[in-house]
Each structure stands twice: as structure tokens, then as C-alpha cells.
Amino acid sequence: MIAVAFTSIVTIAPALLALDDAQKLQSLPEPVESQDSEQWQPLKPLAEHPRTSVNVVEQLRRNHYIRKPVDDALSSEMFDKFLGMLDSNRSYFLASDIRSFEPLRFKLDDALKGSDLKPAFYIFNRYQRRLLERLDYSLSILEQGVDQFDFSIAESLQIDREDAEWPADRQAQDNLWRQRLKAQILSLRLNDKEDAEISEILTKRLRNRIKMAKRNKSEDAFQLYMNAFASTFDPHTQYFSPRTSENFNINMSLSLEGIGAVLKTEDDVTSIVRLVPAGPAAKTGAVQPTDKITAVGQGENGPMVDIVGWRLDDVVELIRGP
């Protein structure tokens, strides 16, 4: 496995850093910031991101064992991977969003070589807006009461939507999210939860997800975009942000702060991918690969904190403890 952590910047030819006006995507609108401090603010690249992006491109182009040109074919592949990383279950973006992104499909290679990150943040900010819209919608439905859902009618929900069509419009998307919420309610009822408790659990989860979504940072958007690029070379080549690199090094070194497990988050749920041999998690014998982690507590009697919808790095930090 090749796992490259670009935590420092090396000096490269100034010509690579020059912004060619012909390559920059000036047509993309600038994000509009909200005057309300409680609202999520659109993200912008950090000052170091353009230089880092060019460095990543040159490092992989020159040093990766797979010699792959940074061209339109790579751009198209990167485009699909980036959308897949953001919305693998095709439930946040609308079909109209995807159509608005399509003009970028064969331009990402030129933008990268010109250190232009507008496409990355244009798409990510749209995703962030759709994510918060969906969470707010789910919360508004839940506030009307769990008993509004009719479980006597025949309905079906496609769980794996990786190859599904993007929701055609807002009405189709609302129906999808209503069905997802209904499925969660049914699952909790089957686990002998009363409606009042179900409402409390799901409301707390949604509010946690909204809070976590608003904590997304420019580094998160940049890391996803760079990983979409890196993964076009092979699925095991990754770009690590400084914080991700720190987590990786802790797990690999089996330091006392490490949890000794590799985790992933999918559909808002954190699960164990594998245990590090002789690591803290493996020694307990209490967890196994594929186990899902829904709550974390400190000590034998510490309160359990619901982590459904949390960012993965925040989950790891909570598991490590103070």
C-alpha cells in the first residue's frame, strides 16, 4: 500500500505555480458568505492549498510507479471519484446539481496544473449546502411526530444507491429522505424502543450531524479533492492532511494514545475496518472487524455519547480520551 502524507511543502519550479488566466475557471461563482454567525459559511482554499496541490500533482506524476498523464481522461475519472466521495449514496445532490458540474468534467486537470482550486470548493460548497438542507428537512419532519408515519402501506427503500439515478427534483429527494427516516424509526421500534425515545434518539442524531457538518473545514474539502486525484493512480495512494497524518502515525506506531484500529465512516455510521495486531483494541477482545460503533464512553461507568453522524477524526479523538 502506498500512503503518502504530504505534511510539508517542498520548493518547486516557479513556473508551475503561475496561474494561467486561460486555465482558471473564472465562470464559477464566488461563495456568498452569510451575515449570520450561526449559519455555515462557504469554504475557501487556505493560502497554502494552491502550492500544496501543485506539489501533490508533481510528486505523483514524477514518482508514482504508475506513470499516468494528468490529462482529460484523468480529469473525468477524478470528477466521478470526487462526487462519489461526497455523495456515494446519491441522496444529497440533485440531478440538476450534477448537470451544473458536468462542464468541469474535463477541466480539472488544467485547473490542478494551474493551482486553481475553484472547482473543488464550488462542488464541495454545493454538497455542504445540500447536506444541511437534507438534515434540516429530516428534523422538520421528525418534529411533526413519529406517529405520523403509516407502516400499514407497502413501500420500498433502495438501500444501496451507488448506481441509482440522482434525485430528479426536490420532491423526489424529499420522498427519499422521508423513507430513510421511516426506515430508521422502524429499526428502532424493532429494537423495542418507544416512540418518545425514538424521537429523542433521532433528533439528537440529526442535531449532532448538523453541528458536525458546520464544523467542516477548508482542509476537509481540500483533502477529499486531493484524494480524488491521488486515487486515480491507484486506490491505495492517499493525500493526508496534517491531522489525518497524525492519526495515521499514532495508529501505526501503536503509541499509548492510539486505539489500534482502522476505522471508516459510511452513511453516518463509524465501523471497524481492521484491528492492528497487538494493539489496544485487539487486546480487549471486545471488538471485531465490521463492528459498528454507535456510542463511546470513557471508563466503566462513563456516560455513552452517541456518535452517529460524527466526523471520523472526532470519533477517533473521543475514543482516545483526554
C-alpha positions in Angstrom: 0.0 0.0 0.0 1.2 3.5 -0.8 0.1 6.0 1.8 1.7 9.3 1.3 1.4 12.1 3.8 2.2 15.5 2.4 2.7 17.4 5.6 5.4 19.7 4.4 5.8 21.7 1.2 8.9 21.5 -1.0 10.2 24.2 -3.3 9.3 23.6 -6.9 9.8 25.5 -10.1 8.0 28.9 -10.0 6.7 28.3 -13.5 4.5 25.5 -12.1 2.9 28.0 -9.7 2.0 30.6 -12.2 -1.7 31.0 -12.8 -2.6 30.9 -16.4 -5.7 33.0 -17.0 -6.7 30.7 -19.8 -6.8 27.8 -17.4 -8.6 29.5 -14.5 -12.3 28.8 -14.3 -13.5 32.4 -13.9 -17.1 31.5 -14.6 -17.6 29.7 -11.3 -19.4 32.0 -8.9 -17.7 33.0 -5.7 -19.3 31.7 -2.5 -21.6 34.1 -0.8 -21.0 34.5 3.0 -23.8 34.7 5.4 -24.0 37.6 7.8 -25.5 35.2 10.5 -22.6 33.8 12.5 -24.7 30.8 13.4 -25.0 29.8 9.7 -22.5 27.7 8.0 -20.1 29.8 5.9 -18.9 28.7 2.5 -15.4 27.4 2.5 -12.4 28.8 0.5 -8.9 27.4 -0.1 -6.3 28.2 2.5 -3.3 30.2 1.5 -1.1 27.1 1.3 -3.5 25.0 -0.7 -2.7 26.1 -4.2 1.0 25.5 -3.7 0.3 22.1 -2.0 -1.9 21.0 -4.8 0.8 21.6 -7.4 3.3 19.8 -5.2 1.0 16.8 -4.9 0.5 16.7 -8.7 4.2 16.8 -9.4 5.1 14.3 -6.7 2.7 11.7 -8.1 3.3 12.5 -11.7 7.1 12.1 -11.3 7.4 9.5 -8.5 4.4 7.2 -8.6 5.2 3.7 -10.0 2.2 4.1 -12.3 3.1 6.6 -15.0 -0.1 8.3 -15.7 -0.6 11.6 -17.6 -2.6 14.4 -16.0 -5.0 14.8 -18.9 -8.7 14.9 -19.7 -9.1 11.2 -19.1 -7.7 11.5 -15.6 -9.9 14.6 -15.1 -13.0 12.7 -15.9 -12.1 9.9 -13.6 -11.2 12.3 -10.8 -14.6 14.1 -11.3 -16.5 10.9 -10.8 -14.4 9.9 -7.8 -14.9 13.3 -6.1 -18.7 13.1 -6.5 -18.6 9.6 -5.2 -16.6 10.6 -2.1 -19.0 13.3 -1.3 -22.3 11.5 -2.1 -21.7 7.8 -2.6 -25.4 7.0 -2.0 -26.6 9.7 -4.4 -29.0 11.3 -1.9 -27.6 14.8 -1.3 -27.1 16.1 -4.8 -29.9 16.7 -7.2 -29.8 15.8 -10.9 -29.6 19.5 -11.7 -26.5 19.8 -9.5 -24.8 17.1 -11.4 -25.7 18.8 -14.7 -24.2 22.1 -13.4 -21.0 20.3 -12.6 -20.6 18.5 -15.9 -18.8 21.4 -17.7 -16.0 20.8 -15.2 -15.5 17.1 -16.1 -12.6 17.6 -18.5 -11.2 20.8 -16.9 -9.9 19.5 -13.5 -6.5 18.5 -14.9 -5.9 22.0 -16.2 -7.1 23.6 -13.0 -4.8 21.4 -10.9 -1.8 22.2 -13.0 -2.6 25.8 -12.7 -3.2 25.6 -8.9 -6.8 26.6 -9.4 -9.0 25.1 -6.7 -12.2 26.8 -7.6 -13.8 23.6 -8.9 -13.1 21.8 -5.7 -14.7 24.3 -3.5 -17.5 25.1 -5.9 -18.6 21.4 -5.8 -17.9 21.0 -2.0 -19.9 24.1 -1.0 -22.8 22.9 -3.1 -22.6 19.5 -1.3 -22.4 21.2 2.1 -25.5 23.3 1.3 -27.4 20.2 0.2 -26.3 18.2 3.2 -27.6 20.9 5.6 -30.8 21.2 3.7 -31.4 17.4 4.0 -30.7 17.4 7.7 -32.9 20.4 8.3 -35.7 18.7 6.3 -35.4 15.4 8.2 -35.5 17.3 11.5 -38.6 19.3 10.4 -40.4 16.0 9.5 -39.4 14.4 12.8 -40.7 17.4 14.8 -44.2 16.6 13.4 -44.2 13.3 15.4 -43.1 9.7 14.9 -46.8 8.6 14.9 -47.4 10.4 11.6 -45.7 7.5 9.7 -48.0 4.9 8.3 -46.4 1.5 8.5 -49.5 -0.3 7.1 -48.8 0.8 3.5 -46.4 -1.0 1.2 -43.3 1.0 0.5 -39.8 0.0 -0.6 -36.5 1.8 0.0 -33.4 1.2 -2.1 -30.6 1.0 0.5 -27.6 0.8 -1.9 -28.0 3.7 -4.3 -24.4 3.7 -5.7 -25.7 3.1 -9.2 -29.1 4.8 -8.7 -30.2 7.9 -10.6 -29.7 11.2 -8.8 -33.0 12.6 -7.4 -34.8 14.3 -10.3 -36.1 17.2 -8.2 -36.7 18.3 -4.7 -40.0 16.4 -4.4 -38.2 13.1 -5.3 -35.4 13.9 -2.8 -37.9 14.7 0.0 -39.6 11.4 -0.6 -36.3 9.6 -0.4 -35.4 11.2 2.8 -38.8 10.6 4.3 -38.5 6.9 3.5 -35.0 6.8 5.1 -36.3 8.4 8.3 -39.2 6.0 8.3 -36.8 3.1 8.0 -34.7 4.3 10.9 -37.9 4.6 13.0 -38.9 1.1 12.1 -35.5 -0.2 13.0 -35.7 1.4 16.5 -39.2 0.0 17.0 -37.9 -3.4 16.2 -35.4 -2.9 18.9 -38.2 -2.3 21.4 -37.8 1.5 21.6 -40.9 3.6 22.4 -41.9 6.4 20.1 -40.9 9.1 22.6 -37.4 7.6 22.9 -37.1 7.1 19.1 -37.9 10.8 18.6 -35.3 11.8 21.2 -32.6 9.5 19.7 -33.2 10.6 16.1 -33.5 14.3 17.0 -30.2 14.1 18.9 -28.5 12.3 15.9 -29.7 14.9 13.4 -28.7 17.8 15.6 -25.3 16.2 16.1 -24.9 15.8 12.3 -25.9 19.4 11.7 -23.3 20.5 14.3 -20.6 18.3 12.8 -21.4 19.4 9.2 -21.0 23.0 10.2 -17.6 22.1 11.5 -16.3 21.1 8.1 -13.1 23.0 7.3 -11.3 24.0 4.2 -8.7 21.3 4.9 -11.5 18.7 4.7 -12.6 19.8 1.3 -9.0 20.1 0.1 -8.1 16.6 1.4 -11.1 15.0 -0.3 -10.3 16.7 -3.6 -6.6 15.7 -3.4 -7.6 12.1 -2.6 -9.9 12.1 -5.6 -6.9 13.0 -7.7 -4.5 10.6 -5.9 -6.9 7.6 -6.2 -6.9 7.9 -10.0 -3.3 6.4 -9.8 -4.3 3.5 -7.6 -6.9 3.0 -4.8 -4.2 2.9 -2.0 -2.5 6.2 -2.8 -3.7 8.9 -0.5 -3.1 12.5 0.5 -3.1 13.1 4.2 -3.9 16.4 5.9 -1.7 17.2 8.9 -4.4 16.0 11.3 -5.1 12.8 9.3 -1.4 12.1 9.1 -1.1 12.4 12.9 -3.9 9.9 13.4 -2.3 7.5 10.9 1.1 7.7 12.6 -0.5 7.1 16.0 -2.3 4.0 14.9 0.7 2.7 13.0 3.2 3.3 15.9 0.8 1.8 18.4 1.6 4.6 20.8 -0.4 4.7 24.1 -2.8 7.3 22.6 -3.6 5.1 19.6 -6.7 2.9 19.6 -5.1 0.2 17.5 -7.9 0.0 15.0 -8.6 1.3 11.5 -12.0 2.9 11.2 -14.2 4.2 8.4 -17.4 6.2 8.2 -20.1 5.3 5.8 -23.7 6.5 5.8 -23.1 8.4 9.1 -22.0 5.2 10.9 -18.5 4.5 12.1 -17.3 0.9 11.7 -14.1 -1.1 12.3 -12.2 -2.0 9.1 -9.5 -4.0 10.8 -7.6 -4.3 14.1 -3.9 -3.6 14.4 -2.3 -6.8 15.7 -1.2 -6.5 19.4 -2.9 -3.1 19.5 -5.1 -1.9 22.4 -8.4 -2.7 20.6 -7.2 -6.2 19.6 -6.1 -7.0 23.2 -9.5 -6.2 24.7 -11.2 -8.9 22.6 -14.4 -6.9 22.7 -14.5 -5.6 19.1 -14.1 -7.2 15.7 -13.8 -6.0 12.1 -17.1 -4.9 10.6 -18.4 -4.0 14.1 -20.3 -0.7 14.1 -19.6 1.9 16.7 -22.7 4.0 17.6 -21.7 5.4 21.0 -18.5 5.9 23.0 -18.0 6.2 26.8 -14.9 6.8 29.0 -14.3 4.2 31.7 -16.6 1.5 33.0 -19.3 3.9 34.2 -18.8 6.9 31.9 -21.9 8.2 30.0 -22.2 6.9 26.5 -22.0 9.6 23.8 -24.0 8.9 20.6 -21.5 9.3 17.7 -23.8 8.6 14.7 -23.2 11.3 12.2 -19.9 12.4 13.7 -16.7 13.2 11.7 -14.3 10.3 11.8 -11.4 12.3 13.2 -13.7 13.5 16.0 -14.7 9.9 16.7 -11.1 8.8 17.0 -10.3 11.7 19.3 -13.2 10.8 21.6 -12.2 7.1 21.7 -8.6 8.1 22.6 -10.0 10.1 25.5 -8.4 13.0 27.4 
